[in-house]
Amino acid sequence: MTTLFIQNIGGGSLLMLFLVGLYFALWIYCLVDIVRSEFKDSNMKLIWIVIILFAQLIGPLIYLVIGKGTKSRNFT
């Protein structure tokens, strides 16, 4: 039954399903990275979580471009 379902899905649908899965993985990666990281300002963790949750389409991309620079560089 599963193979019949997959055969009936067109190529565009599979591509869309792949892109949604990839985006969801990126979203989860960003949230986990925020929770596990130390930031220079203690409020930045909460701010980035709010940005990721409320700006769902662009939030993870903004975090990857800008957010990495707001992390603390302490490796002790």
Predicted model as a PDB file, atoms N, CA, C, CB and O in Angstrom, pLDDT in the B-factor column:
MODEL        1                                                                  
ATOM      1  N   MET A   1       0.823  -1.189   0.000  1.00 57.00           N  
ATOM      2  CA  MET A   1       0.000   0.000   0.000  1.00 57.00           C  
ATOM      3  C   MET A   1       0.867   1.253   0.000  1.00 57.00           C  
ATOM      4  CB  MET A   1      -0.936  -0.002   1.202  1.00 57.00           C  
ATOM      5  O   MET A   1       0.555   2.224  -0.690  1.00 57.00           O  
ATOM      6  N   THR A   2       1.953   1.238   0.769  1.00 59.00           N  
ATOM      7  CA  THR A   2       2.834   2.401   0.814  1.00 59.00           C  
ATOM      8  C   THR A   2       3.498   2.634  -0.531  1.00 59.00           C  
ATOM      9  CB  THR A   2       3.892   2.227   1.899  1.00 59.00           C  
ATOM     10  O   THR A   2       3.601   3.775  -0.981  1.00 59.00           O  
ATOM     11  N   THR A   3       3.951   1.567  -1.179  1.00 61.00           N  
ATOM     12  CA  THR A   3       4.592   1.742  -2.486  1.00 61.00           C  
ATOM     13  C   THR A   3       3.604   2.253  -3.512  1.00 61.00           C  
ATOM     14  CB  THR A   3       5.207   0.429  -2.965  1.00 61.00           C  
ATOM     15  O   THR A   3       3.983   3.028  -4.390  1.00 61.00           O  
ATOM     16  N   LEU A   4       2.349   1.844  -3.432  1.00 60.00           N  
ATOM     17  CA  LEU A   4       1.328   2.353  -4.342  1.00 60.00           C  
ATOM     18  C   LEU A   4       1.112   3.841  -4.112  1.00 60.00           C  
ATOM     19  CB  LEU A   4       0.007   1.586  -4.162  1.00 60.00           C  
ATOM     20  O   LEU A   4       0.941   4.596  -5.069  1.00 60.00           O  
ATOM     21  N   PHE A   5       1.118   4.272  -2.851  1.00 61.00           N  
ATOM     22  CA  PHE A   5       0.973   5.683  -2.528  1.00 61.00           C  
ATOM     23  C   PHE A   5       2.136   6.487  -3.089  1.00 61.00           C  
ATOM     24  CB  PHE A   5       0.876   5.879  -1.018  1.00 61.00           C  
ATOM     25  O   PHE A   5       1.936   7.561  -3.657  1.00 61.00           O  
ATOM     26  N   ILE A   6       3.343   5.974  -2.933  1.00 59.00           N  
ATOM     27  CA  ILE A   6       4.530   6.688  -3.422  1.00 59.00           C  
ATOM     28  C   ILE A   6       4.537   6.733  -4.939  1.00 59.00           C  
ATOM     29  CB  ILE A   6       5.819   6.023  -2.907  1.00 59.00           C  
ATOM     30  O   ILE A   6       4.969   7.730  -5.517  1.00 59.00           O  
ATOM     31  N   GLN A   7       4.071   5.683  -5.598  1.00 62.00           N  
ATOM     32  CA  GLN A   7       4.028   5.669  -7.059  1.00 62.00           C  
ATOM     33  C   GLN A   7       3.012   6.675  -7.588  1.00 62.00           C  
ATOM     34  CB  GLN A   7       3.693   4.266  -7.569  1.00 62.00           C  
ATOM     35  O   GLN A   7       3.203   7.232  -8.669  1.00 62.00           O  
ATOM     36  N   ASN A   8       1.947   6.913  -6.850  1.00 64.00           N  
ATOM     37  CA  ASN A   8       0.912   7.829  -7.306  1.00 64.00           C  
ATOM     38  C   ASN A   8       1.243   9.294  -7.037  1.00 64.00           C  
ATOM     39  CB  ASN A   8      -0.387   7.484  -6.649  1.00 64.00           C  
ATOM     40  O   ASN A   8       0.588  10.183  -7.581  1.00 64.00           O  
ATOM     41  N   ILE A   9       2.238   9.555  -6.217  1.00 63.00           N  
ATOM     42  CA  ILE A   9       2.662  10.936  -5.964  1.00 63.00           C  
ATOM     43  C   ILE A   9       3.529  11.368  -7.137  1.00 63.00           C  
ATOM     44  CB  ILE A   9       3.440  11.069  -4.595  1.00 63.00           C  
ATOM     45  O   ILE A   9       4.437  10.645  -7.548  1.00 63.00           O  
ATOM     46  N   GLY A  10       3.250  12.532  -7.665  1.00 62.00           N  
ATOM     47  CA  GLY A  10       4.041  13.051  -8.770  1.00 62.00           C  
ATOM     48  C   GLY A  10       5.398  13.529  -8.296  1.00 62.00           C  
ATOM     49  O   GLY A  10       5.634  13.672  -7.097  1.00 62.00           O  
ATOM     50  N   GLY A  11       6.284  13.774  -9.239  1.00 60.00           N  
ATOM     51  CA  GLY A  11       7.629  14.238  -8.915  1.00 60.00           C  
ATOM     52  C   GLY A  11       7.632  15.565  -8.182  1.00 60.00           C  
ATOM     53  O   GLY A  11       8.458  15.780  -7.295  1.00 60.00           O  
ATOM     54  N   GLY A  12       6.715  16.464  -8.542  1.00 65.00           N  
ATOM     55  CA  GLY A  12       6.633  17.756  -7.872  1.00 65.00           C  
ATOM     56  C   GLY A  12       6.228  17.624  -6.417  1.00 65.00           C  
ATOM     57  O   GLY A  12       6.705  18.362  -5.556  1.00 65.00           O  
ATOM     58  N   SER A  13       5.349  16.681  -6.155  1.00 74.00           N  
ATOM     59  CA  SER A  13       4.917  16.472  -4.776  1.00 74.00           C  
ATOM     60  C   SER A  13       6.044  15.903  -3.931  1.00 74.00           C  
ATOM     61  CB  SER A  13       3.707  15.543  -4.730  1.00 74.00           C  
ATOM     62  O   SER A  13       6.206  16.279  -2.770  1.00 74.00           O  
ATOM     63  N   LEU A  14       6.820  15.002  -4.505  1.00 74.00           N  
ATOM     64  CA  LEU A  14       7.951  14.444  -3.764  1.00 74.00           C  
ATOM     65  C   LEU A  14       9.002  15.510  -3.488  1.00 74.00           C  
ATOM     66  CB  LEU A  14       8.576  13.280  -4.535  1.00 74.00           C  
ATOM     67  O   LEU A  14       9.601  15.540  -2.413  1.00 74.00           O  
ATOM     68  N   LEU A  15       9.221  16.380  -4.461  1.00 78.00           N  
ATOM     69  CA  LEU A  15      10.172  17.475  -4.257  1.00 78.00           C  
ATOM     70  C   LEU A  15       9.685  18.408  -3.156  1.00 78.00           C  
ATOM     71  CB  LEU A  15      10.384  18.261  -5.566  1.00 78.00           C  
ATOM     72  O   LEU A  15      10.468  18.837  -2.309  1.00 78.00           O  
ATOM     73  N   MET A  16       8.398  18.720  -3.168  1.00 80.00           N  
ATOM     74  CA  MET A  16       7.835  19.588  -2.138  1.00 80.00           C  
ATOM     75  C   MET A  16       7.930  18.933  -0.766  1.00 80.00           C  
ATOM     76  CB  MET A  16       6.377  19.927  -2.461  1.00 80.00           C  
ATOM     77  O   MET A  16       8.266  19.597   0.214  1.00 80.00           O  
ATOM     78  N   LEU A  17       7.640  17.646  -0.687  1.00 83.00           N  
ATOM     79  CA  LEU A  17       7.754  16.915   0.569  1.00 83.00           C  
ATOM     80  C   LEU A  17       9.199  16.918   1.064  1.00 83.00           C  
ATOM     81  CB  LEU A  17       7.250  15.475   0.399  1.00 83.00           C  
ATOM     82  O   LEU A  17       9.438  17.063   2.263  1.00 83.00           O  
ATOM     83  N   PHE A  18      10.152  16.761   0.171  1.00 86.00           N  
ATOM     84  CA  PHE A  18      11.572  16.794   0.524  1.00 86.00           C  
ATOM     85  C   PHE A  18      11.970  18.173   1.050  1.00 86.00           C  
ATOM     86  CB  PHE A  18      12.437  16.421  -0.693  1.00 86.00           C  
ATOM     87  O   PHE A  18      12.682  18.274   2.049  1.00 86.00           O  
ATOM     88  N   LEU A  19      11.515  19.231   0.383  1.00 87.00           N  
ATOM     89  CA  LEU A  19      11.865  20.585   0.810  1.00 87.00           C  
ATOM     90  C   LEU A  19      11.250  20.926   2.159  1.00 87.00           C  
ATOM     91  CB  LEU A  19      11.416  21.598  -0.231  1.00 87.00           C  
ATOM     92  O   LEU A  19      11.886  21.586   2.980  1.00 87.00           O  
ATOM     93  N   VAL A  20      10.027  20.485   2.394  1.00 88.00           N  
ATOM     94  CA  VAL A  20       9.383  20.719   3.690  1.00 88.00           C  
ATOM     95  C   VAL A  20      10.139  19.980   4.789  1.00 88.00           C  
ATOM     96  CB  VAL A  20       7.900  20.269   3.657  1.00 88.00           C  
ATOM     97  O   VAL A  20      10.359  20.526   5.870  1.00 88.00           O  
ATOM     98  N   GLY A  21      10.534  18.744   4.515  1.00 91.00           N  
ATOM     99  CA  GLY A  21      11.312  17.975   5.488  1.00 91.00           C  
ATOM    100  C   GLY A  21      12.661  18.616   5.766  1.00 91.00           C  
ATOM    101  O   GLY A  21      13.109  18.661   6.912  1.00 91.00           O  
ATOM    102  N   LEU A  22      13.305  19.111   4.723  1.00 92.00           N  
ATOM    103  CA  LEU A  22      14.597  19.788   4.881  1.00 92.00           C  
ATOM    104  C   LEU A  22      14.448  21.063   5.699  1.00 92.00           C  
ATOM    105  CB  LEU A  22      15.206  20.112   3.511  1.00 92.00           C  
ATOM    106  O   LEU A  22      15.278  21.352   6.560  1.00 92.00           O  
ATOM    107  N   TYR A  23      13.394  21.824   5.433  1.00 92.00           N  
ATOM    108  CA  TYR A  23      13.152  23.049   6.203  1.00 92.00           C  
ATOM    109  C   TYR A  23      12.856  22.725   7.662  1.00 92.00           C  
ATOM    110  CB  TYR A  23      11.988  23.847   5.594  1.00 92.00           C  
ATOM    111  O   TYR A  23      13.346  23.410   8.560  1.00 92.00           O  
ATOM    112  N   PHE A  24      12.056  21.684   7.905  1.00 93.00           N  
ATOM    113  CA  PHE A  24      11.737  21.293   9.275  1.00 93.00           C  
ATOM    114  C   PHE A  24      13.002  20.890  10.020  1.00 93.00           C  
ATOM    115  CB  PHE A  24      10.719  20.141   9.288  1.00 93.00           C  
ATOM    116  O   PHE A  24      13.164  21.232  11.191  1.00 93.00           O  
ATOM    117  N   ALA A  25      13.901  20.167   9.354  1.00 94.00           N  
ATOM    118  CA  ALA A  25      15.173  19.769   9.976  1.00 94.00           C  
ATOM    119  C   ALA A  25      16.014  21.008  10.297  1.00 94.00           C  
ATOM    120  CB  ALA A  25      15.963  18.807   9.042  1.00 94.00           C  
ATOM    121  O   ALA A  25      16.646  21.063  11.352  1.00 94.00           O  
ATOM    122  N   LEU A  26      16.030  21.997   9.407  1.00 93.00           N  
ATOM    123  CA  LEU A  26      16.769  23.240   9.651  1.00 93.00           C  
ATOM    124  C   LEU A  26      16.173  23.989  10.844  1.00 93.00           C  
ATOM    125  CB  LEU A  26      16.753  24.139   8.392  1.00 93.00           C  
ATOM    126  O   LEU A  26      16.909  24.525  11.673  1.00 93.00           O  
ATOM    127  N   TRP A  27      14.862  24.026  10.930  1.00 93.00           N  
ATOM    128  CA  TRP A  27      14.163  24.692  12.029  1.00 93.00           C  
ATOM    129  C   TRP A  27      14.506  24.036  13.364  1.00 93.00           C  
ATOM    130  CB  TRP A  27      12.642  24.661  11.797  1.00 93.00           C  
ATOM    131  O   TRP A  27      14.791  24.727  14.342  1.00 93.00           O  
ATOM    132  N   ILE A  28      14.479  22.703  13.405  1.00 94.00           N  
ATOM    133  CA  ILE A  28      14.819  21.969  14.625  1.00 94.00           C  
ATOM    134  C   ILE A  28      16.295  22.182  14.976  1.00 94.00           C  
ATOM    135  CB  ILE A  28      14.515  20.457  14.453  1.00 94.00           C  
ATOM    136  O   ILE A  28      16.631  22.372  16.145  1.00 94.00           O  
ATOM    137  N   TYR A  29      17.176  22.150  13.970  1.00 93.00           N  
ATOM    138  CA  TYR A  29      18.601  22.376  14.216  1.00 93.00           C  
ATOM    139  C   TYR A  29      18.829  23.742  14.866  1.00 93.00           C  
ATOM    140  CB  TYR A  29      19.397  22.273  12.901  1.00 93.00           C  
ATOM    141  O   TYR A  29      19.591  23.853  15.827  1.00 93.00           O  
ATOM    142  N   CYS A  30      18.177  24.770  14.350  1.00 92.00           N  
ATOM    143  CA  CYS A  30      18.361  26.119  14.895  1.00 92.00           C  
ATOM    144  C   CYS A  30      17.852  26.201  16.329  1.00 92.00           C  
ATOM    145  CB  CYS A  30      17.639  27.156  14.020  1.00 92.00           C  
ATOM    146  O   CYS A  30      18.507  26.802  17.181  1.00 92.00           O  
ATOM    147  N   LEU A  31      16.701  25.610  16.606  1.00 93.00           N  
ATOM    148  CA  LEU A  31      16.183  25.644  17.971  1.00 93.00           C  
ATOM    149  C   LEU A  31      17.100  24.913  18.944  1.00 93.00           C  
ATOM    150  CB  LEU A  31      14.792  25.034  18.017  1.00 93.00           C  
ATOM    151  O   LEU A  31      17.359  25.408  20.041  1.00 93.00           O  
ATOM    152  N   VAL A  32      17.591  23.748  18.556  1.00 93.00           N  
ATOM    153  CA  VAL A  32      18.501  22.996  19.423  1.00 93.00           C  
ATOM    154  C   VAL A  32      19.801  23.768  19.627  1.00 93.00           C  
ATOM    155  CB  VAL A  32      18.794  21.602  18.827  1.00 93.00           C  
ATOM    156  O   VAL A  32      20.336  23.803  20.736  1.00 93.00           O  
ATOM    157  N   ASP A  33      20.309  24.384  18.567  1.00 91.00           N  
ATOM    158  CA  ASP A  33      21.546  25.155  18.670  1.00 91.00           C  
ATOM    159  C   ASP A  33      21.367  26.351  19.604  1.00 91.00           C  
ATOM    160  CB  ASP A  33      21.997  25.631  17.281  1.00 91.00           C  
ATOM    161  O   ASP A  33      22.270  26.674  20.376  1.00 91.00           O  
ATOM    162  N   ILE A  34      20.234  26.993  19.538  1.00 90.00           N  
ATOM    163  CA  ILE A  34      19.972  28.134  20.425  1.00 90.00           C  
ATOM    164  C   ILE A  34      19.908  27.677  21.876  1.00 90.00           C  
ATOM    165  CB  ILE A  34      18.658  28.841  20.032  1.00 90.00           C  
ATOM    166  O   ILE A  34      20.508  28.304  22.749  1.00 90.00           O  
ATOM    167  N   VAL A  35      19.197  26.604  22.138  1.00 90.00           N  
ATOM    168  CA  VAL A  35      19.030  26.135  23.511  1.00 90.00           C  
ATOM    169  C   VAL A  35      20.359  25.690  24.109  1.00 90.00           C  
ATOM    170  CB  VAL A  35      18.025  24.989  23.561  1.00 90.00           C  
ATOM    171  O   VAL A  35      20.600  25.912  25.296  1.00 90.00           O  
ATOM    172  N   ARG A  36      21.221  25.070  23.319  1.00 90.00           N  
ATOM    173  CA  ARG A  36      22.475  24.533  23.840  1.00 90.00           C  
ATOM    174  C   ARG A  36      23.614  25.554  23.890  1.00 90.00           C  
ATOM    175  CB  ARG A  36      22.896  23.367  23.007  1.00 90.00           C  
ATOM    176  O   ARG A  36      24.664  25.264  24.463  1.00 90.00           O  
ATOM    177  N   SER A  37      23.435  26.729  23.310  1.00 87.00           N  
ATOM    178  CA  SER A  37      24.519  27.704  23.205  1.00 87.00           C  
ATOM    179  C   SER A  37      24.473  28.733  24.318  1.00 87.00           C  
ATOM    180  CB  SER A  37      24.464  28.402  21.866  1.00 87.00           C  
ATOM    181  O   SER A  37      23.436  28.977  24.936  1.00 87.00           O  
ATOM    182  N   GLU A  38      25.627  29.323  24.550  1.00 87.00           N  
ATOM    183  CA  GLU A  38      25.757  30.464  25.453  1.00 87.00           C  
ATOM    184  C   GLU A  38      25.884  31.708  24.586  1.00 87.00           C  
ATOM    185  CB  GLU A  38      26.995  30.307  26.425  1.00 87.00           C  
ATOM    186  O   GLU A  38      26.602  31.705  23.586  1.00 87.00           O  
ATOM    187  N   PHE A  39      25.182  32.774  24.972  1.00 85.00           N  
ATOM    188  CA  PHE A  39      25.211  34.014  24.214  1.00 85.00           C  
ATOM    189  C   PHE A  39      25.874  35.105  25.035  1.00 85.00           C  
ATOM    190  CB  PHE A  39      23.793  34.435  23.801  1.00 85.00           C  
ATOM    191  O   PHE A  39      25.934  35.032  26.262  1.00 85.00           O  
ATOM    192  N   LYS A  40      26.375  36.128  24.331  1.00 83.00           N  
ATOM    193  CA  LYS A  40      27.021  37.248  25.009  1.00 83.00           C  
ATOM    194  C   LYS A  40      26.050  37.957  25.938  1.00 83.00           C  
ATOM    195  CB  LYS A  40      27.585  38.233  23.991  1.00 83.00           C  
ATOM    196  O   LYS A  40      26.407  38.313  27.061  1.00 83.00           O  
ATOM    197  N   ASP A  41      24.841  38.160  25.480  1.00 83.00           N  
ATOM    198  CA  ASP A  41      23.788  38.783  26.282  1.00 83.00           C  
ATOM    199  C   ASP A  41      22.817  37.687  26.713  1.00 83.00           C  
ATOM    200  CB  ASP A  41      23.046  39.919  25.478  1.00 83.00           C  
ATOM    201  O   ASP A  41      22.410  36.864  25.893  1.00 83.00           O  
ATOM    202  N   SER A  42      22.450  37.670  27.971  1.00 80.00           N  
ATOM    203  CA  SER A  42      21.615  36.598  28.498  1.00 80.00           C  
ATOM    204  C   SER A  42      20.212  36.594  27.886  1.00 80.00           C  
ATOM    205  CB  SER A  42      21.517  36.719  30.003  1.00 80.00           C  
ATOM    206  O   SER A  42      19.564  35.548  27.856  1.00 80.00           O  
ATOM    207  N   ASN A  43      19.738  37.721  27.406  1.00 89.00           N  
ATOM    208  CA  ASN A  43      18.408  37.790  26.809  1.00 89.00           C  
ATOM    209  C   ASN A  43      18.371  37.330  25.357  1.00 89.00           C  
ATOM    210  CB  ASN A  43      17.892  39.191  26.897  1.00 89.00           C  
ATOM    211  O   ASN A  43      17.289  37.109  24.813  1.00 89.00           O  
ATOM    212  N   MET A  44      19.520  37.182  24.725  1.00 90.00           N  
ATOM    213  CA  MET A  44      19.563  36.820  23.311  1.00 90.00           C  
ATOM    214  C   MET A  44      18.991  35.438  23.051  1.00 90.00           C  
ATOM    215  CB  MET A  44      20.980  36.885  22.805  1.00 90.00           C  
ATOM    216  O   MET A  44      18.413  35.206  21.989  1.00 90.00           O  
ATOM    217  N   LYS A  45      19.135  34.526  23.980  1.00 90.00           N  
ATOM    218  CA  LYS A  45      18.585  33.182  23.793  1.00 90.00           C  
ATOM    219  C   LYS A  45      17.070  33.252  23.635  1.00 90.00           C  
ATOM    220  CB  LYS A  45      18.960  32.266  24.981  1.00 90.00           C  
ATOM    221  O   LYS A  45      16.509  32.636  22.729  1.00 90.00           O  
ATOM    222  N   LEU A  46      16.414  33.993  24.504  1.00 92.00           N  
ATOM    223  CA  LEU A  46      14.970  34.143  24.435  1.00 92.00           C  
ATOM    224  C   LEU A  46      14.554  34.894  23.169  1.00 92.00           C  
ATOM    225  CB  LEU A  46      14.455  34.869  25.676  1.00 92.00           C  
ATOM    226  O   LEU A  46      13.568  34.536  22.527  1.00 92.00           O  
ATOM    227  N   ILE A  47      15.297  35.920  22.820  1.00 92.00           N  
ATOM    228  CA  ILE A  47      14.981  36.691  21.617  1.00 92.00           C  
ATOM    229  C   ILE A  47      15.079  35.822  20.371  1.00 92.00           C  
ATOM    230  CB  ILE A  47      15.917  37.899  21.492  1.00 92.00           C  
ATOM    231  O   ILE A  47      14.207  35.890  19.505  1.00 92.00           O  
ATOM    232  N   TRP A  48      16.122  35.007  20.264  1.00 92.00           N  
ATOM    233  CA  TRP A  48      16.266  34.150  19.088  1.00 92.00           C  
ATOM    234  C   TRP A  48      15.194  33.071  19.034  1.00 92.00           C  
ATOM    235  CB  TRP A  48      17.639  33.507  19.076  1.00 92.00           C  
ATOM    236  O   TRP A  48      14.726  32.727  17.948  1.00 92.00           O  
ATOM    237  N   ILE A  49      14.800  32.538  20.166  1.00 92.00           N  
ATOM    238  CA  ILE A  49      13.717  31.543  20.174  1.00 92.00           C  
ATOM    239  C   ILE A  49      12.426  32.183  19.686  1.00 92.00           C  
ATOM    240  CB  ILE A  49      13.519  30.943  21.594  1.00 92.00           C  
ATOM    241  O   ILE A  49      11.696  31.578  18.902  1.00 92.00           O  
ATOM    242  N   VAL A  50      12.134  33.397  20.139  1.00 94.00           N  
ATOM    243  CA  VAL A  50      10.924  34.098  19.697  1.00 94.00           C  
ATOM    244  C   VAL A  50      10.983  34.370  18.196  1.00 94.00           C  
ATOM    245  CB  VAL A  50      10.749  35.422  20.473  1.00 94.00           C  
ATOM    246  O   VAL A  50       9.984  34.204  17.496  1.00 94.00           O  
ATOM    247  N   ILE A  51      12.143  34.787  17.700  1.00 92.00           N  
ATOM    248  CA  ILE A  51      12.291  35.038  16.267  1.00 92.00           C  
ATOM    249  C   ILE A  51      12.068  33.757  15.468  1.00 92.00           C  
ATOM    250  CB  ILE A  51      13.681  35.618  15.963  1.00 92.00           C  
ATOM    251  O   ILE A  51      11.376  33.778  14.450  1.00 92.00           O  
ATOM    252  N   ILE A  52      12.644  32.645  15.915  1.00 92.00           N  
ATOM    253  CA  ILE A  52      12.491  31.371  15.207  1.00 92.00           C  
ATOM    254  C   ILE A  52      11.028  30.928  15.213  1.00 92.00           C  
ATOM    255  CB  ILE A  52      13.382  30.283  15.848  1.00 92.00           C  
ATOM    256  O   ILE A  52      10.529  30.430  14.204  1.00 92.00           O  
ATOM    257  N   LEU A  53      10.345  31.103  16.334  1.00 91.00           N  
ATOM    258  CA  LEU A  53       8.960  30.632  16.436  1.00 91.00           C  
ATOM    259  C   LEU A  53       7.966  31.512  15.675  1.00 91.00           C  
ATOM    260  CB  LEU A  53       8.554  30.562  17.889  1.00 91.00           C  
ATOM    261  O   LEU A  53       7.035  30.991  15.062  1.00 91.00           O  
ATOM    262  N   PHE A  54       8.146  32.830  15.704  1.00 92.00           N  
ATOM    263  CA  PHE A  54       7.155  33.709  15.097  1.00 92.00           C  
ATOM    264  C   PHE A  54       7.475  34.101  13.659  1.00 92.00           C  
ATOM    265  CB  PHE A  54       7.016  34.940  15.921  1.00 92.00           C  
ATOM    266  O   PHE A  54       6.566  34.443  12.902  1.00 92.00           O  
ATOM    267  N   ALA A  55       8.718  34.061  13.274  1.00 91.00           N  
ATOM    268  CA  ALA A  55       9.091  34.331  11.877  1.00 91.00           C  
ATOM    269  C   ALA A  55       9.520  33.005  11.256  1.00 91.00           C  
ATOM    270  CB  ALA A  55      10.249  35.415  11.775  1.00 91.00           C  
ATOM    271  O   ALA A  55      10.678  32.826  10.879  1.00 91.00           O  
ATOM    272  N   GLN A  56       8.581  32.093  11.159  1.00 83.00           N  
ATOM    273  CA  GLN A  56       8.926  30.715  10.825  1.00 83.00           C  
ATOM    274  C   GLN A  56       9.552  30.556   9.445  1.00 83.00           C  
ATOM    275  CB  GLN A  56       7.707  29.864  10.911  1.00 83.00           C  
ATOM    276  O   GLN A  56      10.423  29.702   9.276  1.00 83.00           O  
ATOM    277  N   LEU A  57       9.158  31.318   8.483  1.00 84.00           N  
ATOM    278  CA  LEU A  57       9.722  31.118   7.153  1.00 84.00           C  
ATOM    279  C   LEU A  57      11.142  31.650   7.033  1.00 84.00           C  
ATOM    280  CB  LEU A  57       8.848  31.778   6.122  1.00 84.00           C  
ATOM    281  O   LEU A  57      11.990  31.031   6.391  1.00 84.00           O  
ATOM    282  N   ILE A  58      11.396  32.781   7.641  1.00 92.00           N  
ATOM    283  CA  ILE A  58      12.704  33.407   7.479  1.00 92.00           C  
ATOM    284  C   ILE A  58      13.539  33.370   8.757  1.00 92.00           C  
ATOM    285  CB  ILE A  58      12.534  34.836   7.028  1.00 92.00           C  
ATOM    286  O   ILE A  58      14.737  33.647   8.713  1.00 92.00           O  
ATOM    287  N   GLY A  59      12.931  33.034   9.890  1.00 91.00           N  
ATOM    288  CA  GLY A  59      13.624  33.043  11.171  1.00 91.00           C  
ATOM    289  C   GLY A  59      14.877  32.183  11.229  1.00 91.00           C  
ATOM    290  O   GLY A  59      15.921  32.676  11.656  1.00 91.00           O  
ATOM    291  N   PRO A  60      14.822  30.908  10.816  1.00 91.00           N  
ATOM    292  CA  PRO A  60      16.036  30.089  10.855  1.00 91.00           C  
ATOM    293  C   PRO A  60      17.151  30.629   9.960  1.00 91.00           C  
ATOM    294  CB  PRO A  60      15.708  28.672  10.447  1.00 91.00           C  
ATOM    295  O   PRO A  60      18.329  30.532  10.306  1.00 91.00           O  
ATOM    296  N   LEU A  61      16.787  31.192   8.823  1.00 91.00           N  
ATOM    297  CA  LEU A  61      17.804  31.755   7.933  1.00 91.00           C  
ATOM    298  C   LEU A  61      18.445  32.999   8.541  1.00 91.00           C  
ATOM    299  CB  LEU A  61      17.191  32.095   6.572  1.00 91.00           C  
ATOM    300  O   LEU A  61      19.653  33.204   8.422  1.00 91.00           O  
ATOM    301  N   ILE A  62      17.632  33.822   9.190  1.00 91.00           N  
ATOM    302  CA  ILE A  62      18.175  35.004   9.877  1.00 91.00           C  
ATOM    303  C   ILE A  62      19.117  34.563  10.989  1.00 91.00           C  
ATOM    304  CB  ILE A  62      17.032  35.888  10.454  1.00 91.00           C  
ATOM    305  O   ILE A  62      20.182  35.153  11.172  1.00 91.00           O  
ATOM    306  N   TYR A  63      18.732  33.533  11.730  1.00 91.00           N  
ATOM    307  CA  TYR A  63      19.588  33.048  12.812  1.00 91.00           C  
ATOM    308  C   TYR A  63      20.915  32.533  12.271  1.00 91.00           C  
ATOM    309  CB  TYR A  63      18.880  31.944  13.602  1.00 91.00           C  
ATOM    310  O   TYR A  63      21.966  32.824  12.841  1.00 91.00           O  
ATOM    311  N   LEU A  64      20.883  31.781  11.190  1.00 89.00           N  
ATOM    312  CA  LEU A  64      22.130  31.243  10.647  1.00 89.00           C  
ATOM    313  C   LEU A  64      23.047  32.339  10.127  1.00 89.00           C  
ATOM    314  CB  LEU A  64      21.831  30.256   9.536  1.00 89.00           C  
ATOM    315  O   LEU A  64      24.269  32.206  10.198  1.00 89.00           O  
ATOM    316  N   VAL A  65      22.479  33.417   9.607  1.00 90.00           N  
ATOM    317  CA  VAL A  65      23.303  34.502   9.063  1.00 90.00           C  
ATOM    318  C   VAL A  65      23.776  35.447  10.169  1.00 90.00           C  
ATOM    319  CB  VAL A  65      22.516  35.287   8.002  1.00 90.00           C  
ATOM    320  O   VAL A  65      24.954  35.800  10.218  1.00 90.00           O  
ATOM    321  N   ILE A  66      22.869  35.859  11.053  1.00 89.00           N  
ATOM    322  CA  ILE A  66      23.184  36.879  12.056  1.00 89.00           C  
ATOM    323  C   ILE A  66      23.447  36.286  13.437  1.00 89.00           C  
ATOM    324  CB  ILE A  66      22.054  37.879  12.144  1.00 89.00           C  
ATOM    325  O   ILE A  66      24.333  36.754  14.151  1.00 89.00           O  
ATOM    326  N   GLY A  67      22.698  35.279  13.812  1.00 82.00           N  
ATOM    327  CA  GLY A  67      22.715  34.770  15.180  1.00 82.00           C  
ATOM    328  C   GLY A  67      24.003  34.133  15.623  1.00 82.00           C  
ATOM    329  O   GLY A  67      24.336  34.173  16.808  1.00 82.00           O  
ATOM    330  N   LYS A  68      24.739  33.544  14.699  1.00 75.00           N  
ATOM    331  CA  LYS A  68      25.993  32.891  15.086  1.00 75.00           C  
ATOM    332  C   LYS A  68      26.989  33.897  15.649  1.00 75.00           C  
ATOM    333  CB  LYS A  68      26.607  32.164  13.887  1.00 75.00           C  
ATOM    334  O   LYS A  68      27.822  33.531  16.478  1.00 75.00           O  
ATOM    335  N   GLY A  69      26.924  35.142  15.223  1.00 76.00           N  
ATOM    336  CA  GLY A  69      27.828  36.173  15.722  1.00 76.00           C  
ATOM    337  C   GLY A  69      27.491  36.660  17.119  1.00 76.00           C  
ATOM    338  O   GLY A  69      28.325  37.300  17.759  1.00 76.00           O  
ATOM    339  N   THR A  70      26.294  36.377  17.610  1.00 77.00           N  
ATOM    340  CA  THR A  70      25.902  36.827  18.939  1.00 77.00           C  
ATOM    341  C   THR A  70      26.241  35.813  20.020  1.00 77.00           C  
ATOM    342  CB  THR A  70      24.427  37.120  18.966  1.00 77.00           C  
ATOM    343  O   THR A  70      25.973  36.050  21.198  1.00 77.00           O  
ATOM    344  N   LYS A  71      26.821  34.700  19.636  1.00 76.00           N  
ATOM    345  CA  LYS A  71      27.181  33.665  20.606  1.00 76.00           C  
ATOM    346  C   LYS A  71      28.445  34.037  21.362  1.00 76.00           C  
ATOM    347  CB  LYS A  71      27.367  32.320  19.908  1.00 76.00           C  
ATOM    348  O   LYS A  71      29.285  34.788  20.866  1.00 76.00           O  
ATOM    349  N   SER A  72      28.566  33.509  22.553  1.00 75.00           N  
ATOM    350  CA  SER A  72      29.769  33.680  23.350  1.00 75.00           C  
ATOM    351  C   SER A  72      30.831  32.740  22.819  1.00 75.00           C  
ATOM    352  CB  SER A  72      29.494  33.420  24.854  1.00 75.00           C  
ATOM    353  O   SER A  72      30.515  31.623  22.407  1.00 75.00           O  
ATOM    354  N   ARG A  73      32.058  33.158  22.819  1.00 68.00           N  
ATOM    355  CA  ARG A  73      33.154  32.355  22.269  1.00 68.00           C  
ATOM    356  C   ARG A  73      33.951  31.631  23.341  1.00 68.00           C  
ATOM    357  CB  ARG A  73      34.078  33.230  21.465  1.00 68.00           C  
ATOM    358  O   ARG A  73      35.079  31.212  23.081  1.00 68.00           O  
ATOM    359  N   ASN A  74      33.395  31.472  24.545  1.00 60.00           N  
ATOM    360  CA  ASN A  74      34.095  30.800  25.641  1.00 60.00           C  
ATOM    361  C   ASN A  74      34.044  29.301  25.439  1.00 60.00           C  
ATOM    362  CB  ASN A  74      33.485  31.179  27.005  1.00 60.00           C  
ATOM    363  O   ASN A  74      32.966  28.729  25.280  1.00 60.00           O  
ATOM    364  N   PHE A  75      35.202  28.661  25.444  1.00 52.00           N  
ATOM    365  CA  PHE A  75      35.268  27.211  25.285  1.00 52.00           C  
ATOM    366  C   PHE A  75      35.890  26.574  26.505  1.00 52.00           C  
ATOM    367  CB  PHE A  75      36.059  26.835  24.033  1.00 52.00           C  
ATOM    368  O   PHE A  75      36.667  25.630  26.368  1.00 52.00           O  
ATOM    369  N   THR A  76      35.573  27.060  27.702  1.00 48.00           N  
ATOM    370  CA  THR A  76      36.151  26.499  28.924  1.00 48.00           C  
ATOM    371  C   THR A  76      35.283  25.432  29.500  1.00 48.00           C  
ATOM    372  CB  THR A  76      36.377  27.571  29.950  1.00 48.00           C  
ATOM    373  O   THR A  76      35.620  24.852  30.533  1.00 48.00           O  
TER     374      THR A  76                                                      
ENDMDL                                                                          
END                                                                             
